[in-house]
């Protein structure tokens, strides 16, 4: 207002004003600079008797990312104990129940690393970490559960450990391979949509499904 004398920027009681502020020419660059602006705003609120509120694309994106991260952490804190409880009931043994969760955790970690590497040359949507966590827990538990359950079934029929692993690999592991590749092929269709959010979701899901398949075909038999 002090530069333009534009009355539309000031409220009727003269106690509130709007300050248009251009932080950068694109949202990506703004996202890098917005933390410093937020720090200055919070400092002004603490030091002076002001109520400074900030809004805009970069601010909204940062808040969405924070909310998404918080929601993902809350979901994980609820889902993982419930999944473990169900697996313990299914297997009747804690060690066997932990294996699907271990596979899911490793698959998620490796997929996050892959996304971080690819993200150096391609900008992903901020929801990519959420989709990796959700899909990783689902397929990591599901695929390893197939194999472990078949292994235990073969053992209960009297097969030796290595024979039971081989039988599970020839049946359940084959199912996991074809199932995973079908999911990857289906998700690839999202890459055809020219929108960053869909491409990011597809890439994250494809990475974690592919890694979950590899972990189920290699790590699970090795642990067994």
N, C-alpha and C positions, 0 to 999 in steps of 0.2 A: 504494500500500500504506500509505503514511504517513497518508493520509486515511481509508482504509476498514478497515485491518487485515485485509484479505481475503487469507488465506493462499494462495488459488488463484492469486494474481498473482505469487507468488515461487517460484523453483525450490527443489528440495530441498537443494541445496548453498548456498543463500542468496547466490548470486553473480549471479543473473539475475532481472529483474523485468519485468513487462508494465505499461506505462503507457497505459491507454485515453485517447484524446485526440480530442475532437470539434472539427474545425477550422471547420466551417460546416454549415448546414442542408441544403445541396444540393451535388451534385458540381461543378456549374459554378462556384459561388462558391469552393469548395475548390480548384479548379484554379488560380484566381487567387492564392490565398494560399499554396499548397504550396511554391513556390520559397523563400519566406522561412523556412519551417519546415526545409526541407532544408539551407539555409545554416546555420541554428543547429545542426542535428544534426552537420553536417560540422565546424563549429567546435568542438563539444564533443568529437568524436572526436580532433581534432588537439591540443586544449589539455589534455585530461585522459586518463587511462588508462582510457578507456571504449570500448565497442563498441556504439554506438547504431544500431539498425536500425529502419527505418520501413516500414510497410505500410498499405494501405487503398485505397479506391477512387481517391482523387485521386492518390496516389503511383503506383498501378498505371497509371492513365491517362497520367500524365506520362512514365513509363518506356516505355510502349507507343509513345507519340508519338515519343520519342527513338529507340527501336529502329526504328520504321517509317521515320523520316527517314534514319537511317543505312543501312538496307537499301535505300531508294530511291536514295540517292546511290551506293551500291556497285553497284546494278543499272545505273544510268545510266553509270557509269564503264566498265562492261563492255560494255553494249549499244550505246552510241553508236559506239565505235571499230569494233566488229564490223559494225554497220549501214553505216558509212562504207566499210569494206573491201568489203563485198558490193556496195554501190552503185557503187564504182569499177570493180569487175569487170564489173558489168552494163553500165554506160555506157561504160567505157573512157576516162573523162575525169573529172578531179577536180572541175571547176567544175559540171558537170551532176550529179555525185554529191552535192555539197554542198547543192543546192537543196532536196531533200526534207527534209534535216535542218534547214535554215533555216526552212522552213514549219512543221515540227514544233515547233521552239523558239519561234517567234512564237506559234503556237497555244496552246502550254502557258502562255506568259507572259500572254497576254490572258485565258485561262481562269482563271488564278490571280487576276488582278485582278477578274474578274467574281465569283468565289467570295468574295473579300474584301469586295466591296461588298454582296452578298446576305447575307454572314455578319454584317453589322451589324444585321440585323433577324431573321435565322434562324440557329440554332445548327447547324453542320454537324459530322459525325463527323470525328475527327482523321485518318481514312484518306482524306479527300477529296483531299488533295494527292498522295498516292501514286497514286490512280486516275487523276488528271489527267495525271500524268507518264507512266504506263504506256500509257494509251489514246492520249494525245497523240502519243507517239513512234510508236505503231503506225499510227494512221489518218493522221497528218500525213505520214509517209513513204509510206504506201500510196497515198493519194489523189493526191499530187503526182507520185508515180512513174508512175501511170496517164497523167497528162497529158503529162509530159515525154517518156515513152517514145513516146507517139503523135505528139508534135510532131517528135521525131527521125525517126520512121518516115516522116512526111509530107515532111520535108526531104530524106530519102534518095531519095524518089520524084521529086524535082526541083521541088517547090513552093517559092515564095518564102516568106520568113520570116513575113510577115503572113498569107499564105494558109494556111501550115502551122498557125499559131496559131488561125486561125478554124476550120480543119478539126478540130483537136484539141479546140477548145471545143464544136463541134457534136457530137462523139462522146464522147471520154473525159470531158470536163467534165460532160456530161449524165449519164453513168454515175456519176460521183462524187456529183452532186447527189441522184439517186434512192437511191444506196447510203447516203449519209449520213443522209438523212431517214428511211430505213427503220430505221437503227440508232437514231436519236433516238426514233422512235415505239416501238420495242421496249423501249428503256430506260425510257420513260415509265411502263411497267407497274410498275417498282420503286417509283415514287412513291406507288402505291396501298397499299403495305405500311406500316402505322403504326409504323415503327421508324426512329429517327434514323440508324442506321448504313446502312440500305438507301437512305433518302432522300438521304443525303450522297453515297453512291457513285453513285446515279443522277444526281444534280444535277451532280457533277463530270464524269462521263462525257458527259452531254448537252451541257454547256457546251463541252467540248473537241472533241467531234465536230462540233458546230455551227460553232464557230470554225474548225476545220480545213477544213470544206467551204467556208466563205467565203474563207479564205486561198487555197485551191486554185483557186477560181473567179476570184479577183481578183489576188492577189499573183503567182501562178505565171505567168499570161499577161503581166503587166506586166514581170516579170523576164526572161521569154523575149524 
